[in-house]
Amino acid sequence: MPLAVYILGLSIFAQGTSELMLAGLLPEMAADLGVSVPDAGLLISAFAMGMLVGAPVLAVVTLRWPRRTALLTFLVVFALSHVVGALTSSYGTLFATRVVGAFVYAGFWAVAASTTLGLVPANARGKAMGVLAGGLTVATIIGLSAGTVIGQHLGWRAAFWAVAALSVLAGAGILATIPGGRPGAAATGDTRPAPASGDEPRTGAAAPTGATAGTGATAGIGAGAGPRVATELRSMTSPKLWLAYSTTALTTGALLASFSYLSVLLVDTTGLDSAWVPAVLALYGVGCLIGITIGGRTADARPFLSLYTGIAGLVVTSAALALAASVPLLAVPLIFLLGAFGFATNPALNTRVFALAKNAPTLAAAVNVSSFNVGITVGPWLGGLSIGAGLGYPSVAWIGAAIGAASLATVLVSGRLHRAEAAALPEPSENGEIRSTL
């Protein structure tokens, strides 16, 4: 695996820490800002709203930018948004900085995903995306728990300063490992040195199957690509692709409905001392790491099996957590399983959209990022509504189970469409001629 892929994963860790750490800081932030816990929870949805809009917009705006320039620009703005957030005492200003930071984080995700998939052969895309998304997984283990500890002892603002510093370090890694110059050589799959005009050299090995434009994430992005945006837009009309986006949004919403309120659930319902919350959240992160590692190994060969298993496990675990939230010996291991099943689906959710939109790699990645953030927005929002209605913190897990069931239904439909399409493909006869199976 190229070093640059790991650096991109490290960059996602830096930014993902900010995305996740609010789940462990809600009580402190609510008290400091003078708002309710559900209102503080809306800061999680604010982040998701910024990512929802930012991914497709910035993917198109920066389509012809050098990848390194785009990634560094996003990181600088992200770091500055956290500096402002750490200095403000206004809930409204903090809300705005969360939107702005998430806006560029979404752009980073889209460009990083397309860059990552362009660095590896087609049969290693699931593993590469596992490494990239693994940065977010490590953030759930280290960043989330460390941010919670920092917030409890030094204040939530110190956690924001730490994220800004991490972002600067990540930028140094990007500067050192991602080539400069305009995207171009990858458009044809040419492995020869780039011309002296300044076109960016090809940064990944050609796929052994002779992949050309459209099979790698950076394919087709470059000088001479012409109406690139129009080409990608035409490739985004497949109903199966949008069904896959629905699966992404619903699966994410199912996980985030419960995850966003874990810290307060553990204290108010499970009865744990707040000092134990970082440890349980770290255990959740370990589950995420195990889940995404297994999912990364199965996503390329068995994407539907990965989705069926992960989403069904998420539904069952969410329902069990709702029933056993008041029993520590049951709730804690269920939170571990919540992370494992929730993140096991991540590589398959990412790679499936590229399989369905081979001629729109950049826009496909961007819209998938937006789909993730539809779930991140809706999940906490529905959870907040149930808490505000007096249904208690365990109710968020029931909401997660319901959303997960809807997600599983979309996978079942996708699976049937896939099998029907496969059955309709022509197959070779004994003498090598093609005969139709219809």
Phi, psi and omega per residue, in radians:
M1 nan 2.232 -3.131
P2 -1.036 2.550 3.137
L3 -1.014 -0.620 -3.104
A4 -1.032 -0.564 3.118
V5 -1.120 -0.730 3.121
Y6 -1.185 -0.620 3.090
I7 -1.142 -0.697 3.076
L8 -1.126 -0.665 3.056
G9 -1.088 -0.679 3.089
L10 -1.119 -0.668 3.109
S11 -1.141 -0.694 3.073
I12 -1.126 -0.612 3.067
F13 -1.043 -0.808 -3.115
A14 -1.049 -0.809 -3.110
Q15 -1.379 -0.609 3.135
G16 -1.148 -0.475 3.060
T17 -1.012 -0.723 3.107
S18 -1.172 -0.700 -3.137
E19 -1.060 -0.661 -2.996
L20 -1.644 -0.541 -2.904
M21 -1.164 -0.357 3.138
L22 -1.098 -0.448 3.119
A23 -1.090 -0.465 3.106
G24 -1.700 -0.059 -3.074
L25 -1.992 0.011 -3.038
L26 -0.976 -0.794 -3.128
P27 -1.068 -0.771 -3.132
E28 -1.157 -0.733 -3.133
M29 -1.177 -0.730 3.135
A30 -1.062 -0.747 -3.132
A31 -1.175 -0.731 -3.094
D32 -1.219 -0.673 -3.090
L33 -1.541 -0.146 3.120
G34 1.265 0.647 3.128
V35 -2.216 2.963 3.122
S36 -1.362 2.884 3.101
V37 -1.088 -0.780 3.063
P38 -1.029 -0.652 3.090
D39 -1.150 -0.710 3.066
A40 -1.112 -0.616 3.095
G41 -1.095 -0.448 3.100
L42 -1.151 -0.333 3.056
L43 -1.133 -0.495 3.035
I44 -1.195 -0.751 3.095
S45 -1.163 -0.597 3.097
A46 -1.057 -0.741 3.110
F47 -1.074 -0.762 -3.141
A48 -1.153 -0.619 3.109
M49 -1.082 -0.734 3.111
G50 -1.098 -0.714 3.129
M51 -1.208 -0.630 -3.141
L52 -0.998 -0.767 -3.115
V53 -1.464 -0.675 -2.992
G54 -1.159 -0.643 -3.033
A55 -1.033 -1.005 -3.119
P56 -1.210 -0.638 -3.114
V57 -1.117 -0.902 -3.086
L58 -1.262 -0.500 3.081
A59 -1.089 -0.694 3.134
V60 -1.323 -0.788 -3.097
V61 -1.056 -0.694 -3.062
T62 -1.746 0.288 -3.049
L63 -1.002 -0.637 -3.114
R64 -1.754 0.076 3.090
W65 -1.288 2.666 2.911
P66 -1.052 2.413 -3.079
R67 -1.031 -0.739 -3.120
R68 -1.087 -0.723 3.129
T69 -1.077 -0.782 -3.137
A70 -1.107 -0.816 -3.097
L71 -1.097 -0.752 -3.141
L72 -1.176 -0.678 3.109
T73 -1.068 -0.786 3.129
F74 -1.073 -0.730 -3.114
L75 -1.158 -0.673 3.129
V76 -1.103 -0.831 3.137
V77 -1.112 -0.688 3.129
F78 -1.061 -0.809 3.140
A79 -1.088 -0.757 -3.137
L80 -1.118 -0.629 3.126
S81 -1.110 -0.555 3.129
H82 -1.380 -0.511 3.027
V83 -1.114 -0.814 3.107
V84 -1.098 -0.751 3.136
G85 -1.072 -0.648 3.141
A86 -1.230 -0.435 -3.075
L87 -1.614 -0.347 -3.028
T88 -1.473 2.691 3.028
S89 -2.020 0.111 -3.099
S90 -1.727 2.234 3.085
Y91 -1.069 -0.720 -3.137
G92 -1.091 -0.755 3.119
T93 -1.142 -0.734 3.120
L94 -1.091 -0.718 3.088
F95 -0.997 -0.779 -3.126
A96 -1.141 -0.706 3.139
T97 -1.163 -0.558 3.088
R98 -1.149 -0.689 3.117
V99 -1.140 -0.800 -3.113
V100 -1.126 -0.824 3.126
G101 -1.042 -0.727 3.138
A102 -1.207 -0.582 3.127
F103 -0.987 -0.853 -3.124
V104 -1.374 -0.495 3.054
Y105 -1.083 -0.678 3.095
A106 -1.106 -0.750 3.080
G107 -1.058 -0.704 3.112
F108 -1.079 -0.796 3.134
W109 -0.999 -0.819 -3.075
A110 -1.105 -0.820 -3.133
V111 -1.210 -0.702 3.138
A112 -1.124 -0.693 3.121
A113 -1.122 -0.800 3.139
S114 -1.169 -0.655 3.095
T115 -1.130 -0.781 -3.134
T116 -1.037 -0.823 -3.097
L117 -1.225 -0.361 3.065
G118 -1.436 -0.190 -3.112
L119 -1.598 -0.161 -3.036
V120 -2.281 2.755 3.053
P121 -1.169 2.838 -3.025
A122 -1.057 -0.576 -3.091
N123 -1.403 0.056 3.100
A124 -2.065 0.236 -3.074
R125 -1.131 -0.703 3.137
G126 -1.080 -0.762 3.122
K127 -1.126 -0.737 -3.138
A128 -1.109 -0.747 3.109
M129 -1.197 -0.499 3.039
G130 -1.118 -0.665 3.095
V131 -1.173 -0.791 -3.126
L132 -1.087 -0.932 3.129
A133 -1.192 -0.355 3.069
G134 -1.076 -0.451 3.041
G135 -1.065 -0.666 3.081
L136 -1.227 -0.596 3.114
T137 -1.150 -0.780 3.088
V138 -1.080 -0.590 3.090
A139 -1.105 -0.569 3.109
T140 -1.253 -0.478 3.136
I141 -1.479 -0.900 -3.043
I142 -1.684 -0.926 -3.057
G143 -1.095 -0.796 -3.118
L144 -1.108 -0.865 -3.119
S145 -1.209 -0.712 3.123
A146 -1.146 -0.718 3.100
G147 -1.085 -0.658 3.104
T148 -1.144 -0.771 3.124
V149 -1.110 -0.796 3.117
I150 -1.044 -0.774 -3.129
G151 -1.107 -0.669 -3.123
Q152 -1.237 -0.551 -3.046
H153 -1.804 -0.572 -3.090
L154 -2.030 -0.068 -3.105
G155 1.708 2.617 -3.078
W156 -1.114 -0.441 3.137
R157 -1.145 -0.608 3.108
A158 -1.093 -0.610 3.096
A159 -1.125 -0.641 3.097
F160 -1.152 -0.711 3.086
W161 -1.086 -0.683 3.138
A162 -1.112 -0.688 3.118
V163 -1.140 -0.718 3.106
A164 -1.039 -0.743 3.130
A165 -1.149 -0.734 3.101
L166 -1.061 -0.643 -3.132
S167 -1.151 -0.668 3.097
V168 -1.121 -0.752 3.100
L169 -1.094 -0.707 3.109
A170 -1.090 -0.678 3.110
G171 -1.064 -0.656 3.091
A172 -1.095 -0.678 3.099
G173 -1.153 -0.714 3.091
I174 -1.062 -0.785 -3.116
L175 -1.051 -0.590 -3.065
A176 -1.477 -0.416 -2.980
T177 -2.056 -0.398 -3.126
I178 -1.637 2.182 -3.116
P179 -1.099 2.622 3.054
G180 -1.571 -2.959 -3.132
G181 1.558 2.952 -3.118
R182 -1.324 2.563 2.996
P183 -1.126 2.393 3.129
G184 -2.969 -0.894 -3.010
A185 -1.101 -0.508 -3.106
A186 -1.201 -0.258 -3.064
A187 -1.099 -0.521 -3.114
T188 -1.892 -0.119 -3.080
G189 1.376 0.193 -3.124
D190 -1.225 2.265 3.132
T191 -1.723 0.098 3.112
R192 -1.321 2.820 3.105
P193 -1.007 2.570 -3.133
A194 -1.201 2.628 3.111
P195 -1.170 2.875 -3.056
A196 -1.240 -0.071 -3.120
S197 -1.212 -0.152 3.104
G198 1.838 0.070 3.084
D199 -1.044 2.524 -3.094
E200 -1.192 2.350 3.102
P201 -1.181 2.670 3.101
R202 -1.132 2.260 -3.033
T203 -1.766 -0.066 -3.133
G204 -2.370 2.777 3.130
A205 -1.222 2.553 3.098
A206 -1.163 2.534 3.122
A207 -1.101 2.462 -3.099
P208 -1.110 -0.284 3.136
T209 -1.544 0.056 3.131
G210 1.417 0.622 -3.108
A211 -1.015 2.448 3.101
T212 -2.135 -2.853 -3.073
A213 -0.945 2.290 3.098
G214 1.818 -0.310 -3.122
T215 -1.674 -0.276 3.068
G216 -2.023 2.779 -3.031
A217 -1.178 -0.465 -3.133
T218 -1.681 0.012 -3.089
A219 -1.083 2.388 3.062
G220 1.442 0.008 3.137
I221 -1.706 1.811 3.105
G222 3.000 3.138 3.097
A223 -1.087 2.420 -3.105
G224 1.542 -0.113 3.122
A225 -1.234 -0.314 3.073
G226 1.129 -2.302 -3.107
P227 -1.304 1.101 -3.043
R228 -1.049 -0.797 -3.113
V229 -1.064 -0.773 3.130
A230 -1.088 -0.694 3.117
T231 -1.075 -0.791 -3.126
E232 -1.175 -0.682 3.140
L233 -1.092 -0.668 3.127
R234 -1.146 -0.481 -3.123
S235 -1.442 -0.090 -3.049
M236 -1.700 0.264 -3.039
T237 -1.670 0.014 -3.082
S238 -1.218 2.198 3.075
P239 -1.037 -0.608 3.133
K240 -1.132 -0.585 3.111
L241 -1.141 -0.775 -3.128
W242 -1.250 -0.461 3.008
L243 -1.175 -0.672 3.075
A244 -1.130 -0.673 3.076
Y245 -1.100 -0.644 3.097
S246 -1.100 -0.705 3.094
T247 -1.075 -0.749 3.120
T248 -1.042 -0.859 -3.086
A249 -1.117 -0.796 -3.077
L250 -1.210 -0.713 3.127
T251 -1.097 -0.757 3.131
T252 -1.140 -0.734 3.116
G253 -1.089 -0.650 3.126
A254 -1.092 -0.709 3.133
L255 -1.276 -0.791 -3.035
L256 -1.260 -0.429 3.094
A257 -1.001 -0.714 3.120
S258 -1.485 -0.784 -3.035
F259 -1.033 -0.694 -3.033
S260 -1.070 -0.418 -3.078
Y261 -2.056 0.360 -3.103
L262 -1.097 -0.713 -3.061
S263 -1.104 -0.789 -3.136
V264 -1.288 -0.558 3.077
L265 -1.111 -0.739 -3.126
L266 -1.109 -0.634 -3.114
V267 -1.447 -0.856 -3.007
D268 -1.424 -0.585 -3.078
T269 -1.825 -0.854 -3.131
T270 -1.266 -0.517 3.092
G271 1.534 0.291 3.103
L272 -1.336 2.630 2.990
D273 -1.192 2.522 -3.084
S274 -1.029 -0.433 3.132
A275 -1.137 -0.391 3.140
W276 -1.507 -0.212 -3.063
V277 -1.043 -0.822 3.125
P278 -1.009 -0.649 -3.132
A279 -1.162 -0.725 3.130
V280 -1.190 -0.670 3.094
L281 -1.147 -0.609 3.062
A282 -1.144 -0.658 3.083
L283 -1.104 -0.708 3.030
Y284 -0.997 -0.750 3.123
G285 -1.127 -0.645 3.068
V286 -1.083 -0.725 3.066
G287 -1.053 -0.722 3.100
C288 -1.055 -0.772 -3.120
L289 -1.091 -0.782 3.117
I290 -1.107 -0.772 -3.124
G291 -1.086 -0.813 -3.085
I292 -1.251 -0.494 3.079
T293 -1.159 -0.807 3.103
I294 -1.156 -0.754 3.129
G295 -1.091 -0.637 3.113
G296 -1.146 -0.496 -3.140
R297 -1.440 -0.361 -3.089
T298 -1.882 -0.241 -3.000
A299 -1.118 -0.678 -3.094
D300 -1.233 -0.777 -3.064
A301 -1.490 -0.634 -3.063
R302 -2.363 1.185 -3.082
P303 -1.102 -0.694 -3.108
F304 -1.235 -0.649 3.076
L305 -1.081 -0.706 3.112
S306 -1.070 -0.757 -3.117
L307 -1.229 -0.789 3.128
Y308 -1.012 -0.853 -3.070
T309 -1.152 -0.836 -3.089
G310 -1.120 -0.802 -3.075
I311 -1.258 -0.723 3.096
A312 -1.072 -0.736 3.086
G313 -1.095 -0.647 3.115
L314 -1.126 -0.717 3.125
V315 -1.104 -0.857 -3.110
V316 -1.116 -0.757 -3.130
T317 -1.130 -0.728 3.124
S318 -1.073 -0.786 3.125
A319 -1.105 -0.716 3.127
A320 -1.138 -0.666 3.114
L321 -1.135 -0.681 3.102
A322 -1.067 -0.649 -3.112
L323 -1.393 -0.531 -3.005
A324 -1.987 0.310 -3.065
A325 -1.066 -0.451 -3.097
S326 -1.539 -0.005 -3.114
V327 -1.968 1.828 -3.055
P328 -0.965 -0.724 -3.090
L329 -1.145 -0.346 3.073
L330 -1.737 -0.727 -3.063
A331 -1.102 -0.739 -3.068
V332 -1.108 -0.890 3.091
P333 -1.132 -0.517 3.083
L334 -1.164 -0.594 3.084
I335 -1.162 -0.653 3.029
F336 -1.033 -0.825 -3.133
L337 -1.171 -0.560 3.093
L338 -1.019 -0.794 3.099
G339 -1.163 -0.711 -3.101
A340 -1.109 -0.889 -3.128
F341 -1.218 -0.679 -3.118
G342 -1.082 -0.741 -3.089
F343 -1.530 -0.271 3.098
A344 -1.089 -0.432 -3.120
T345 -1.440 -0.275 -2.954
N346 -1.021 -0.884 -3.141
P347 -1.053 -0.714 -3.140
A348 -1.176 -0.663 3.097
L349 -1.082 -0.613 3.138
N350 -1.349 -0.863 -3.016
T351 -1.277 -0.474 -3.109
R352 -1.107 -0.676 -3.118
V353 -1.166 -0.545 3.099
F354 -1.249 -0.576 3.078
A355 -1.180 -0.537 -3.115
L356 -1.570 -0.254 -3.111
A357 -2.363 1.067 -3.057
K358 -1.114 -0.467 -3.128
N359 -1.650 0.123 3.118
A360 -2.371 0.968 -3.024
P361 -1.092 -0.728 -3.081
T362 -1.251 -0.852 -3.121
L363 -1.205 -0.589 3.090
A364 -1.075 -0.762 3.103
A365 -1.116 -0.723 -3.091
A366 -1.131 -0.800 -3.119
V367 -1.192 -0.552 3.085
N368 -1.185 -0.662 3.030
V369 -1.036 -0.758 3.098
S370 -1.083 -0.664 3.132
S371 -1.119 -0.753 3.043
F372 -0.944 -0.727 -3.030
N373 -1.446 -0.285 2.905
V374 -1.082 -0.789 3.102
G375 -1.123 -0.717 3.139
I376 -1.150 -0.533 3.106
T377 -1.334 -0.857 -3.007
V378 -1.291 -0.688 -3.101
G379 -0.989 -1.012 3.103
P380 -1.082 -0.592 -3.134
W381 -1.130 -0.806 3.107
L382 -1.140 -0.666 3.082
G383 -1.082 -0.740 3.101
G384 -1.098 -0.661 3.100
L385 -1.089 -0.746 -3.122
S386 -1.188 -0.652 3.089
I387 -1.163 -0.779 3.125
G388 -1.094 -0.474 3.126
A389 -1.427 0.022 3.096
G390 1.439 0.334 -3.107
L391 -1.478 -0.126 3.089
G392 1.545 2.828 -3.093
Y393 -1.173 -0.559 3.086
P394 -1.075 -0.368 -3.109
S395 -1.106 -0.445 -3.128
V396 -1.154 -0.539 3.110
A397 -1.234 -0.620 3.049
W398 -1.104 -0.674 3.096
I399 -1.103 -0.738 3.091
G400 -1.040 -0.719 3.127
A401 -1.115 -0.705 -3.133
A402 -1.163 -0.771 3.116
I403 -1.118 -0.694 3.116
G404 -1.079 -0.671 3.099
A405 -1.078 -0.704 3.086
A406 -1.124 -0.678 3.102
S407 -1.102 -0.740 3.130
L408 -1.063 -0.614 3.102
A409 -1.109 -0.686 3.122
T410 -1.155 -0.612 3.102
V411 -1.178 -0.688 3.102
L412 -1.066 -0.746 3.107
V413 -1.133 -0.775 3.127
S414 -1.054 -0.731 3.134
G415 -1.081 -0.718 3.123
R416 -1.147 -0.736 3.106
L417 -1.102 -0.693 3.122
H418 -1.116 -0.775 3.137
R419 -1.157 -0.671 3.121
A420 -1.131 -0.707 3.125
E421 -1.173 -0.712 3.128
A422 -1.119 -0.668 -3.139
A423 -1.188 -0.465 -3.109
A424 -1.465 -0.200 -3.129
L425 -1.231 2.528 3.075
P426 -1.210 2.613 3.107
E427 -2.206 2.635 -3.081
P428 -1.229 2.501 3.046
S429 -1.478 -3.137 -3.092
E430 -1.124 -0.528 -3.138
N431 -1.593 0.167 3.070
G432 1.633 -0.166 3.133
E433 -1.339 2.710 -3.132
I434 -1.552 2.257 3.019
R435 -2.179 2.575 -3.108
S436 -1.396 2.561 3.079
T437 -1.616 -0.031 -3.120
L438 -1.276 nan nan
